[in-house]
C-alpha cells in the first residue's frame, strides 16, 4: 500500500513554473514523478482562491503548514495535561524525563521541546514554572567582545613553540608532566624525561598545585627503570 507524501517546497516551485509554461497536470506529474491525483489535490487545496486558477508556491507552503499544525496528530494539550506536567516539574523531573516516562508508560505523548516552550511562554506572562527547572537559578555571563579563557591556561606555550632540542630529544633535562583522575577521584601524576624515557609516578590526594608541591617535597614517587630506546613507549603528548 502506497502512502501519501506531501509535496516539498522545491516541488511546489517547480509545479508553479510548469503551470506557467502551459503544461497539463498529467505532464507535471510525470516531470515530478508524482501521481496525477497528488498534483490535482495540491492545486485544489493550496491555491489562493481555492479554484486552482491562481497558484503561488510560497502561499501554498503557508496553507500546508497551517493545515498540518491544526491536524489531529498535533492536537492541543488540555489544562489537565499541563497540570500533570507541572506537578512532575515540581517533583524535580526534567522535561526530558517527563516526556520519556510518559511515552514509555503509554500515556501522554509530548516532547520535551513542547514542555520547554510552555515553560518559557509561562515566564513571559509572569509565571513561575521556570523556577522548577534544574538550571533555573544558574547565572550566565554574556561573553560578547570578551576574551574567552575556557579550556585555556594563561601563559601556557603551545607545543610547536618548544625548542628544537626538546622536539628532537637530543639532550637531557626536559620533562613532561601529566595528571590522571580515576573513577573514585584519586589523582595520579606522571613525570617523563623526554630523552631518556625515565618515568616517575606519584599519587596525589587532589589535583592542585599545593598537593603536587607536597608530593614533590616528600619525594613520594615510584621510579621506573629506564627502558631501551627500541622498546621505549612515548610519553603522553609526545609526537
CORCOR-V27701 format. One record per residue. N is the residue number from 1. RES is the residue in three letters. PSI is psi in radians with two decimals (* if undefined). OMEGA is omega in whole degrees, 0 to 359 (999 if undefined). BURIAL is # if it has 9 or more other C-alpha atoms within 8 Angstrom, else .. Layout:
N,RES,PSI,OMEGA,BURIAL + N,RES,PSI,OMEGA,BURIAL
This chain:
1,UNK,2.18,180,. + 2,UNK,2.42,180,. + 3,UNK,2.61,180,. + 4,UNK,2.38,179,. + 5,UNK,2.04,183,. + 6,UNK,2.69,178,. + 7,UNK,2.55,176,. + 8,UNK,2.97,179,. + 9,UNK,-0.69,179,# + 10,UNK,-0.68,179,. + 11,UNK,-0.60,179,# + 12,UNK,-0.69,178,# + 13,UNK,-0.66,177,# + 14,UNK,-0.69,178,. + 15,UNK,-0.79,180,# + 16,UNK,-0.72,181,# + 17,UNK,-0.71,179,. + 18,UNK,-0.62,178,# + 19,UNK,-0.71,180,# + 20,UNK,-0.46,178,. + 21,UNK,-0.05,175,. + 22,UNK,0.21,180,. + 23,UNK,2.61,178,# + 24,UNK,2.94,180,. + 25,UNK,-0.59,179,# + 26,UNK,-0.72,179,. + 27,UNK,-0.67,178,. + 28,UNK,-0.70,180,# + 29,UNK,-0.72,178,# + 30,UNK,-0.67,181,# + 31,UNK,-0.63,181,. + 32,UNK,-0.02,181,. + 33,UNK,0.85,179,. + 34,UNK,2.84,176,# + 35,UNK,2.51,180,. + 36,UNK,-0.58,179,# + 37,UNK,-0.50,177,. + 38,UNK,-0.73,178,# + 39,UNK,-0.75,180,# + 40,UNK,-0.77,180,# + 41,UNK,-0.71,180,. + 42,UNK,-0.81,182,# + 43,UNK,-0.69,183,# + 44,UNK,-0.70,187,# + 45,UNK,-0.52,189,. + 46,UNK,0.32,174,# + 47,UNK,2.80,184,# + 48,UNK,-0.75,182,# + 49,UNK,0.17,179,. + 50,UNK,0.16,179,# + 51,UNK,-0.26,179,. + 52,UNK,-0.07,183,# + 53,UNK,-0.67,183,. + 54,UNK,1.85,181,. + 55,UNK,2.06,178,# + 56,UNK,2.13,187,# + 57,UNK,-0.68,180,# + 58,UNK,-0.72,178,. + 59,UNK,-0.63,177,# + 60,UNK,-0.67,176,# + 61,UNK,-0.74,180,# + 62,UNK,-0.76,179,. + 63,UNK,-0.76,183,# + 64,UNK,-0.75,179,# + 65,UNK,-0.70,179,. + 66,UNK,-0.74,180,. + 67,UNK,-0.67,180,. + 68,UNK,-0.63,180,. + 69,UNK,-0.51,182,. + 70,UNK,0.16,181,. + 71,UNK,2.90,181,. + 72,UNK,-0.43,178,. + 73,UNK,-0.44,179,. + 74,UNK,0.83,183,. + 75,UNK,2.64,180,. + 76,UNK,2.55,178,. + 77,UNK,2.52,183,. + 78,UNK,2.99,177,. + 79,UNK,-0.65,179,. + 80,UNK,-0.65,178,. + 81,UNK,-0.81,181,# + 82,UNK,-0.57,177,# + 83,UNK,-0.65,177,. + 84,UNK,-0.74,179,. + 85,UNK,-0.81,181,# + 86,UNK,-0.65,179,# + 87,UNK,-0.68,178,. + 88,UNK,-0.56,175,# + 89,UNK,-0.69,180,# + 90,UNK,-0.37,176,. + 91,UNK,-0.04,179,. + 92,UNK,0.14,179,# + 93,UNK,2.53,174,# + 94,UNK,2.75,176,# + 95,UNK,-0.61,178,# + 96,UNK,-0.72,179,. + 97,UNK,-0.72,181,. + 98,UNK,-0.86,181,# + 99,UNK,-0.74,182,# + 100,UNK,-0.77,181,. + 101,UNK,-0.75,179,. + 102,UNK,-0.73,181,# + 103,UNK,-0.72,181,# + 104,UNK,-0.57,180,. + 105,UNK,-0.09,180,. + 106,UNK,0.37,181,. + 107,UNK,-2.08,183,. + 108,UNK,2.21,178,. + 109,UNK,1.85,182,. + 110,UNK,2.52,180,# + 111,UNK,2.75,179,. + 112,UNK,-0.49,176,# + 113,UNK,-0.68,179,. + 114,UNK,-0.68,179,. + 115,UNK,-0.76,179,# + 116,UNK,-0.74,179,# + 117,UNK,-0.71,179,. + 118,UNK,-0.74,181,. + 119,UNK,-0.78,181,# + 120,UNK,-0.56,174,# + 121,UNK,-0.69,178,. + 122,UNK,-0.65,179,# + 123,UNK,-0.72,179,# + 124,UNK,-0.46,179,. + 125,UNK,0.11,178,. + 126,UNK,0.15,180,. + 127,UNK,3.02,184,. + 128,UNK,0.24,181,. + 129,UNK,-0.49,182,# + 130,UNK,-0.41,180,# + 131,UNK,-0.27,178,. + 132,UNK,-0.21,179,# + 133,UNK,2.62,185,# + 134,UNK,-0.54,182,. + 135,UNK,0.32,186,. + 136,UNK,-0.60,184,. + 137,UNK,0.09,183,. + 138,UNK,2.28,180,. + 139,UNK,2.31,179,. + 140,UNK,2.31,182,. + 141,UNK,2.26,177,. + 142,UNK,2.47,183,. + 143,UNK,0.46,182,. + 144,UNK,2.15,176,. + 145,UNK,0.14,181,. + 146,UNK,2.74,178,. + 147,UNK,2.20,181,. + 148,UNK,1.92,184,. + 149,UNK,0.12,181,. + 150,UNK,2.27,179,. + 151,UNK,0.21,182,. + 152,UNK,2.59,176,. + 153,UNK,2.25,182,. + 154,UNK,2.30,177,. + 155,UNK,0.01,182,. + 156,UNK,2.30,179,. + 157,UNK,2.59,179,. + 158,UNK,2.70,181,. + 159,UNK,-0.53,181,. + 160,UNK,-0.24,183,. + 161,UNK,-0.08,182,. + 162,UNK,2.71,184,# + 163,UNK,2.76,182,. + 164,UNK,-0.60,180,. + 165,UNK,-0.61,177,. + 166,UNK,-0.74,181,# + 167,UNK,-0.70,183,. + 168,UNK,-0.14,180,. + 169,UNK,0.76,184,# + 170,UNK,-0.11,180,. + 171,UNK,2.67,181,. + 172,UNK,2.81,174,# + 173,UNK,0.04,180,. + 174,UNK,2.04,187,# + 175,UNK,2.61,171,. + 176,UNK,2.38,182,# + 177,UNK,2.48,180,. + 178,UNK,2.68,177,. + 179,UNK,2.61,180,# + 180,UNK,2.39,178,. + 181,UNK,2.39,178,. + 182,UNK,-3.02,184,. + 183,UNK,-0.69,181,. + 184,UNK,0.41,173,. + 185,UNK,0.25,169,. + 186,UNK,2.62,183,# + 187,UNK,2.33,178,# + 188,UNK,2.31,178,# + 189,UNK,2.42,180,# + 190,UNK,2.46,175,# + 191,UNK,2.21,183,# + 192,UNK,2.18,174,# + 193,UNK,2.12,191,# + 194,UNK,-0.65,185,# + 195,UNK,-0.83,184,# + 196,UNK,-0.35,183,# + 197,UNK,0.30,180,# + 198,UNK,2.33,186,# + 199,UNK,2.38,174,# + 200,UNK,2.28,183,# + 201,UNK,2.37,178,# + 202,UNK,2.75,180,# + 203,UNK,2.29,181,# + 204,UNK,2.57,176,# + 205,UNK,-0.41,180,. + 206,UNK,2.72,180,. + 207,UNK,1.26,180,# + 208,UNK,2.81,179,. + 209,UNK,-0.70,181,. + 210,UNK,-0.74,180,. + 211,UNK,-0.63,177,# + 212,UNK,-0.72,178,# + 213,UNK,-0.66,179,. + 214,UNK,-0.77,180,. + 215,UNK,-0.61,179,# + 216,UNK,-0.67,180,# + 217,UNK,-0.63,180,. + 218,UNK,-0.11,183,. + 219,UNK,0.79,181,. + 220,UNK,1.17,184,# + 221,UNK,2.56,169,# + 222,UNK,2.08,185,. + 223,UNK,2.23,179,. + 224,UNK,2.47,181,. + 225,UNK,2.68,179,. + 226,UNK,2.38,180,. + 227,UNK,2.62,173,# + 228,UNK,2.61,184,. + 229,UNK,-0.57,183,. + 230,UNK,-0.55,183,. + 231,UNK,0.16,184,. + 232,UNK,2.34,178,. + 233,UNK,2.22,180,. + 234,UNK,2.56,179,. + 235,UNK,2.90,179,# + 236,UNK,2.35,177,. + 237,UNK,-0.04,180,. + 238,UNK,2.67,182,. + 239,UNK,*,999,.
